[in-house]
Amino acid sequence: MPTVAHILYIPGILLVGIAIGFVLGARAAREEIEKNTKRRRR
């Protein structure tokens, strides 16, 4: 039987991972959009 610590810890770590992935993905998407707009201006 998992303890209360596991019940709180595992979803907490998953949420931290989702947040980090969202931030890194958003940054990469912004850079890609910027690169495409610069390429179109030429």
C-alpha positions as CSV (number, residue, x, y, z in Angstrom):
1,M,0.0,0.0,0.0
2,P,1.5,3.4,-1.0
3,T,2.0,5.9,1.7
4,V,0.6,9.4,1.7
5,A,4.0,10.7,0.6
6,H,3.9,8.6,-2.6
7,I,0.4,9.7,-3.3
8,L,1.5,13.4,-3.2
9,Y,5.0,13.0,-4.6
10,I,4.4,11.1,-7.8
11,P,1.7,13.5,-9.2
12,G,3.8,16.4,-8.0
13,I,6.8,15.2,-10.0
14,L,4.6,14.6,-13.0
15,L,3.3,18.1,-12.9
16,V,6.8,19.5,-12.6
17,G,7.8,17.5,-15.7
18,I,4.8,18.7,-17.6
19,A,5.6,22.3,-16.7
20,I,9.3,22.0,-17.7
21,G,8.2,20.4,-21.0
22,F,5.7,23.1,-21.7
23,V,8.3,25.9,-21.1
24,L,10.9,24.2,-23.3
25,G,8.4,23.4,-26.0
26,A,7.1,26.9,-26.1
27,R,10.6,28.3,-26.3
28,A,11.5,26.0,-29.2
29,A,8.2,26.9,-31.0
30,R,8.9,30.6,-30.6
31,E,12.4,30.2,-32.0
32,E,11.1,28.2,-35.0
33,I,8.4,30.8,-35.8
34,E,11.0,33.5,-35.6
35,K,13.4,31.6,-37.9
36,N,10.6,31.1,-40.4
37,T,9.6,34.7,-40.4
38,K,13.2,35.8,-41.0
39,R,13.5,33.3,-43.9
40,R,10.3,34.7,-45.5
41,R,11.6,38.3,-45.3
42,R,14.6,37.5,-47.5
